[in-house]
Amino acid sequence: MERIDIHDYAKKVDWLLKRIKEDTELLPSNKQYILDYNDIMVSEGLSHPRILKQLDQLFRLAKWLGKDF
């Protein structure tokens, strides 16, 4: 039985990925690390809410630090 996504987490994840790709303050290497990590989380079958939380935290941390991971 498939779970119904009433909070539309899949759309939120897509929106955040687009925001990460278009952000000019992030270092290109950090963008790539975050996007690669997204691919790993998807391949492991993590839920959309968990992926959203992890991506958001990495995005905020990368902007706050301003340094290469």
ZITA-V954194 format. One line per field, one symbol per residue. burial: b if it has 9 or more other C-alpha atoms within 8 Angstrom, else e. Layout:
BEGIN
burial: ???
END
This chain:
BEGIN
burial: eeeeeeeebeebbeebbeebeeeeebbeebbeebbeebeebbeeebebeebbeebbebbeebbeebeee
END
